[in-house]
Amino acid sequence: MNDHPWQWNEATWRGKVEAVRAGRSLKPETWPGGARCAVALSFDSDHETNELRDGATSVARLSWGEYGTRQGVPRIRKVLDRFGVKASFFVPAVAALLHPEEQASLAAEGHEIGLHGWIHERNTELPAEVERDLMLRSADTLEKITGQRPVGMRTPSWDYSAATLTIAREMGLLYDSSLFADYEPYEIIQNGEPTGIVELPVEWIRDDAPYFMMNRFGAQRPYTPPEAVLDIFRREFDGAYADGGLFLLTMHPHITGYRSRLFILEELLDHITAKGDCWIATHADIARYCATQAGLKG
């Protein structure tokens, strides 16, 4: 293969583009109970693995991850309990092994625990056989801790390798939530072939990390006031509500789980529940409903 992309022939660049694509829309004609739209709240419980995955051992940054489990998750759970809603928690297996009681109790309360890698690794840096081994071990670990085998995944940092989808198909996963091709659920296509896997699309706009992340030794600094983030999230929800579609939000316990930020989740849920006709459910329940309505596995 030629070294430079501008030297690639059409078969090469077209093959790269078509390896993983968005297929037919899986947005259902109606949501359960006549709801106007579906709402999927997710929390990526990375905890200490954000530091560990790079082979780093900064005590300060490990403690930031510890805040996510010590304060972030309990505060978030109180908000979810107050509104009586269930959410999806995507958890690296190492984080689950460090805090098994957290995952077991969340699952027992009806929240979903989904795949989020082994140690928040970057899939595109791994040989395919290593990525496969880590995904399988992660599923085994979460099942052992929670008693439930995960049915969906979110790749760490939304990093998708050339092997990721093939591994997900081998594992028989119901859904993925790592790709960006739409607002609405769709079926993933691999090399022109429908896979039967539901994609619940993500977007950096609907993620708390870009607005609040901080790196003391780099150029990354928080720059968005929490009130502005709430406004962005609320406008994204209002758009989904107007379309009768899906609103999916990604948050992190070690980022949103602070006194000055948790009001974002509280006021957003106030706004959503005030509509009176929104279905707030786990990613697994939404994916299963979309699959069933479309005649896919579910």
N, C-alpha and C positions, 0 to 999 in steps of 0.2 A: 504494500500500500504506500502511496506517496506520502511524504512527511507533512505537507502543508494542505490545509483544507481547501485552498483555492486550486489545488491540483487534483482534488478528488473527482472521479467521474460520477455520472448521475447515479449509477447503481450504489455507489458508496454513500453519498450524502442522503439519498432517498432512503436507503436502508437504515441509516442511523435515525432519521426522523420517524420512520414508520415502525420502529421496533416496539414502542409503547405509545399508543394513541387513545384518544377518546372515541368511544363508539356511540351507540344510540343513547339518547337521554333516558334516564330511568326516573325522571320526575313523574310521580303518579298523577292521575287525573284528580284524585281526592286523597286527603290525608285522613287518618283514623278519626272517627267521631265527628266528621265534618269540619275538622280544624282547617283554618285558613292557611297555616304554614307549619313547618316542622322546625324545631330548635334543637340543635345538638351542642351541648356544652362539653368541652374537653379540657383536661388538665394534664400536662406533661410533667409527671413527677420525676424529674431527672435527679433531684437531690445531689448526692456527692459525685455522681458519675460525670457531670460536666467537667470536673477537674480530673478525675481518674482516667478518662478516655484518652487524654493526651499524654499519659504517663507522668502527669504532674502531681505534686503532693503539697501544694500550698495549704498550710493549716488554715489560713484566713478564708480561702475560697472553699475549702471543704466545709468550714463552718457555715458559709453562706448556703451551701446545699443542705446542711443539717437544719438550718432555719426552715427550709421548705417542709420538712417532716415534723419538726418540733412546734412550729407556730402556723406555717402556711396552710397545710392540709386541715388541721383542726378548725381554723378560722373559716376556711372555705366550706367545710362540712356543716358548720353552724348555719351559714347562709343557705346552703342547699336544703338543709332540714327545715328551716323556717318557711321556705317556699314549697316544700314537699316535692322536690324534683330530683331526678336521678341524672348522673353525669357519667362520662367515660374518663378513666384515668389511664394514661399510657405510661407504662413503667418499665424502665430497663431492668433486666433480670438481677443485676448486681444491686440496684436500689431496692428491689423487692427482697433480696436476701438480707440486706442490711436492716430493712424495716418490714419484716413479714407480717407483724401484727396489724400494721396499717392496711396492707393489701387485703388480708383476710377479713378484717372488719368492714372495709368498704364493700367487698364482694357480698358479704353476709347481709348488708343493708340494701342490696339491689343495685349498687353502682357497678359499672363494667370496668374490668381490668384488662387492658389491651397490650399487645406487643409493642415494644419500643426499643428493640435491640438488646444486646447483652450488657454492654458497658457504655452505651451511647456512642458506639463506634461510627466511623464514617464508612458506609458500605462501599463507596467508590474506591476506597483505598485497599479493599480486601480481595484476595483471591476468591473465586466463586465457591470453592469447597469450604473455605473458612467461613464465609458469610452463611452458607447453608447450615453448617454445624452450629453456629451461634444462634441462628433463628430457631432451630429445632431445640437446642438446649434451653433457650429462653422460654419457648412454649411449655416445655416440660417443667421448668422451674415455676412459672406462674400457675400452672395447673396443680402442682404439688402444694403450693402455698394457699391457693384460694379454693381448690376443689373444683375449679371450672377451667376447661381448656379454652384459651383465647380463640375468638373467631375472626378477629380483625387486627390490623397492624397500622402503626404509624412509624415510618422509618426515622431513626434519629436524625435531627436537623433536616428532615425531609430529603435525605440524600439517597437517591435511587441508583443502583448500579445496573449494569447490563444483565445481571443474573437475578435481581431482586424479584421480578415478577414471576419468573420461572419457578423460583423457590416457593413463592406464595401459592402458586397453582399446585405444586407438589404437596404442599401442606393442606390443601383444601380449604383455604381461608375464604370466608364469606365476603370480606371487604378490605379495602385499603383506604387510608386517609392521609396521603402524602403528596398528591399531585394537584395541578392547578388549572386544568383545561376548561373549567366551567364553574358556575355558581352552584349548579344543580347536580344531583347524583347522575352518574353515567356508567355504562359498562366499559371496562378496559379492553382494548384491542391489542393483541400482540402479533406483530408481523401479519396484519390483516385478518387475524382469526379472533372472533369473540371469545373471551375467557370465562364469562359467567361471573367474574368478580365485580362487585359494586365498588365504584370510587365515590367517596364522600370528599369532595375537593376542599383543599385548604387555600389559604392566601395570607401573605405577610401582613396585609392590611388588617386582617381579623386575628391578629396574634399580638399579645402584649409585649413580647421580647424586643421587637425593633424600637419600641417607644421608650423603654426603660432600662435596657441593658447598659452595664457599666464595666469598663476594663481600665483599671487604674494605670496600667503600664502601656496602654495603647491609645489610639485616637477615639475609641468608642466611648461616648458620653450620653447620659440621658438628656433628651432635648424637648420632650413633649409633656406638657402639664397633664395630670390625670383627668382634668375636666375635658380637655381636648380629645383624649383617648375615648372617654365615655361618649362624646359626641360622634366620633367616627364609628364606634361600634353600634350606637343607636341608629345612625343613618344606614349602616349596612343591614341591620335588622329591618328597618322600615322598608328598605328596598325589597328584601326577601318577602316581607309581608304583602307588599303591593303586588308582587309577582305570584303570590301563592306558592312559594318555593321553600327552599332550605336555607336556614341561617345556621352556620357552623362557626363556633368561636373556639380559639385555642388560647389557653392561659397556662401559667406556670406558678406553682405554689411559692417558689422562692422569689418570684417577681411581683405577683399580684397580692400575695398574702400579707400585706402590710397595712397598718391602720389608715394611712393616707391614700391607699389605692383600692382597698376592698370595697369601698362604696361604689366603684365602677360596676362590679358584679351585682351588688344590691340594687342599685338604681336601674340597671339594665333589666334585671328580673322584675322589678316593679313595673317598668314600662311594658315588658312582654306580657306579663300575667294580666295587666290591666286590659289588654285586648280581649281576653276572655275566650279566644278561639285559636290558641296555639298549642300544638302538641310538642311538649318538651320531653325528649326521650334520649336513651343512650344511642351511641353510634350503631351498636349491634342491632337494636330494635328498629332503627330507621332503615338500615341496610337490609335487614330481613324483610321489612314491609315492602320496600322498593323491589327487591328481588322477587317476592311472591307476586306482586302486582304485575310484574313484567314476565312472569313465567320462568324465571331463573331458579337456581337452587336457592333454598331459603331455610 
